[in-house]
């Protein structure tokens, strides 16, 4: 499992297995992410740290997350490198990941093979 796999799991969880359903907007997806984040933020600090990050990863389907993957996830999401993850950091990184994934998919589908 890689950090990209973790981001894919989060995306599927927020959008459902078949992706965004007709009529669902970004507001609904953001509300789902906010609910997931808040559910894991047990001390209501506005940040996920330590065990809260482990809970978050379990909720997205990583029951036995290795310490290496945990650290890679924190390194990828913790933009200001303070050892904790804010909602803004998580949202920003997920959005960036999805844009990159779409761009890569578009590039692959538009390449012409001879």
C-alpha positions as a Markdown table, in Angstrom:
| # | Residue | x | y | z |
|---|---|---|---|---|
| 1 | Unk | 0.0 | 0.0 | 0.0 |
| 2 | Unk | 1.3 | 3.5 | -0.9 |
| 3 | Unk | 0.2 | 7.0 | 0.0 |
| 4 | Unk | -1.4 | 7.2 | -3.4 |
| 5 | Unk | -3.5 | 4.2 | -2.5 |
| 6 | Unk | -4.5 | 5.9 | 0.7 |
| 7 | Unk | -5.7 | 9.0 | -1.2 |
| 8 | Unk | -7.6 | 6.7 | -3.6 |
| 9 | Unk | -9.3 | 5.0 | -0.6 |
| 10 | Unk | -10.3 | 8.4 | 0.8 |
| 11 | Unk | -11.6 | 9.5 | -2.6 |
| 12 | Unk | -13.7 | 6.4 | -3.0 |
| 13 | Unk | -15.1 | 6.8 | 0.6 |
| 14 | Unk | -16.1 | 10.4 | -0.1 |
| 15 | Unk | -17.5 | 9.8 | -3.5 |
| 16 | Unk | -18.9 | 6.4 | -3.2 |
| 17 | Unk | -17.6 | 3.3 | -5.1 |
| 18 | Unk | -18.9 | 4.5 | -8.4 |
| 19 | Unk | -17.7 | 8.1 | -8.0 |
| 20 | Unk | -19.8 | 11.2 | -7.6 |
| 21 | Unk | -23.5 | 10.5 | -8.1 |
| 22 | Unk | -25.6 | 12.8 | -10.3 |
| 23 | Unk | -26.5 | 16.0 | -8.5 |
| 24 | Unk | -23.8 | 15.7 | -5.8 |
| 25 | Unk | -21.7 | 18.7 | -5.6 |
| 26 | Unk | -18.4 | 19.7 | -4.0 |
| 27 | Unk | -20.3 | 20.9 | -0.9 |
| 28 | Unk | -21.5 | 17.4 | -0.1 |
| 29 | Unk | -18.1 | 15.9 | -0.6 |
| 30 | Unk | -16.6 | 18.5 | 1.6 |
| 31 | Unk | -19.3 | 17.8 | 4.2 |
| 32 | Unk | -18.3 | 14.1 | 4.2 |
| 33 | Unk | -14.6 | 14.9 | 4.6 |
| 34 | Unk | -15.4 | 17.4 | 7.4 |
| 35 | Unk | -17.5 | 14.7 | 9.2 |
| 36 | Unk | -14.8 | 12.1 | 8.8 |
| 37 | Unk | -12.1 | 14.6 | 10.0 |
| 38 | Unk | -14.2 | 15.7 | 13.0 |
| 39 | Unk | -15.1 | 12.1 | 13.9 |
| 40 | Unk | -11.3 | 11.4 | 14.2 |
| 41 | Unk | -10.4 | 14.6 | 16.0 |
| 42 | Unk | -11.2 | 13.2 | 19.4 |
| 43 | Unk | -9.8 | 16.1 | 21.4 |
| 44 | Unk | -11.5 | 18.7 | 19.2 |
| 45 | Unk | -8.1 | 20.5 | 18.6 |
| 46 | Unk | -8.8 | 21.1 | 15.0 |
| 47 | Unk | -5.9 | 18.9 | 14.1 |
| 48 | Unk | -5.2 | 15.1 | 13.7 |
| 49 | Unk | -2.1 | 13.9 | 15.5 |
| 50 | Unk | -0.7 | 10.6 | 16.7 |
| 51 | Unk | -3.5 | 8.1 | 17.4 |
| 52 | Unk | -6.1 | 10.3 | 15.7 |
| 53 | Unk | -4.2 | 9.9 | 12.4 |
| 54 | Unk | -4.2 | 6.1 | 12.9 |
| 55 | Unk | -8.0 | 6.2 | 13.6 |
| 56 | Unk | -8.4 | 8.3 | 10.4 |
| 57 | Unk | -6.5 | 5.7 | 8.4 |
| 58 | Unk | -8.5 | 2.8 | 9.9 |
| 59 | Unk | -11.7 | 4.6 | 8.9 |
| 60 | Unk | -10.6 | 4.7 | 5.3 |
| 61 | Unk | -9.9 | 1.0 | 5.3 |
| 62 | Unk | -6.3 | 0.6 | 6.5 |
| 63 | Unk | -6.7 | -1.6 | 9.5 |
| 64 | Unk | -3.1 | -2.7 | 9.8 |
| 65 | Unk | -1.2 | 0.4 | 8.7 |
| 66 | Unk | 2.6 | 0.1 | 8.9 |
| 67 | Unk | 4.5 | 2.8 | 10.7 |
| 68 | Unk | 6.3 | 3.5 | 7.4 |
| 69 | Unk | 3.0 | 4.2 | 5.6 |
| 70 | Unk | 1.8 | 6.2 | 8.5 |
| 71 | Unk | 4.8 | 8.4 | 8.4 |
| 72 | Unk | 4.7 | 8.7 | 4.6 |
| 73 | Unk | 1.1 | 9.8 | 4.8 |
| 74 | Unk | 1.9 | 12.4 | 7.5 |
| 75 | Unk | 4.9 | 13.7 | 5.4 |
| 76 | Unk | 2.6 | 14.0 | 2.3 |
| 77 | Unk | -0.3 | 15.8 | 4.1 |
| 78 | Unk | 1.4 | 17.8 | 6.8 |
| 79 | Unk | 2.3 | 20.8 | 4.6 |
| 80 | Unk | 3.7 | 23.0 | 7.4 |
| 81 | Unk | 5.5 | 20.1 | 9.0 |
| 82 | Unk | 4.3 | 20.6 | 12.5 |
| 83 | Unk | 3.6 | 16.9 | 13.1 |
| 84 | Unk | -0.2 | 17.3 | 12.9 |
| 85 | Unk | -2.7 | 17.5 | 10.1 |
| 86 | Unk | -5.3 | 20.3 | 9.8 |
| 87 | Unk | -8.5 | 20.0 | 7.8 |
| 88 | Unk | -7.1 | 22.6 | 5.4 |
| 89 | Unk | -3.9 | 20.6 | 4.8 |
| 90 | Unk | -5.9 | 17.3 | 4.2 |
| 91 | Unk | -8.4 | 19.0 | 1.9 |
| 92 | Unk | -5.6 | 20.8 | -0.1 |
| 93 | Unk | -3.5 | 17.7 | -0.6 |
| 94 | Unk | -6.6 | 15.6 | -1.6 |
| 95 | Unk | -7.7 | 18.2 | -4.1 |
| 96 | Unk | -4.2 | 18.4 | -5.5 |
| 97 | Unk | -3.9 | 14.6 | -5.7 |
| 98 | Unk | -7.2 | 14.3 | -7.6 |
| 99 | Unk | -6.2 | 17.1 | -10.1 |
| 100 | Unk | -2.9 | 15.4 | -10.7 |
| 101 | Unk | -4.6 | 12.0 | -11.2 |
| 102 | Unk | -7.1 | 13.5 | -13.6 |
| 103 | Unk | -4.3 | 15.3 | -15.6 |
| 104 | Unk | -2.3 | 12.1 | -15.8 |
| 105 | Unk | -5.4 | 10.1 | -16.9 |
| 106 | Unk | -6.1 | 12.8 | -19.5 |
| 107 | Unk | -2.5 | 12.7 | -20.8 |
| 108 | Unk | -2.6 | 8.9 | -21.0 |
| 109 | Unk | -5.9 | 8.8 | -22.9 |
| 110 | Unk | -4.8 | 11.5 | -25.4 |
| 111 | Unk | -1.5 | 9.9 | -26.3 |
| 112 | Unk | -1.5 | 8.6 | -29.8 |
| 113 | Unk | 0.3 | 5.3 | -30.5 |
| 114 | Unk | 1.5 | 4.3 | -33.9 |
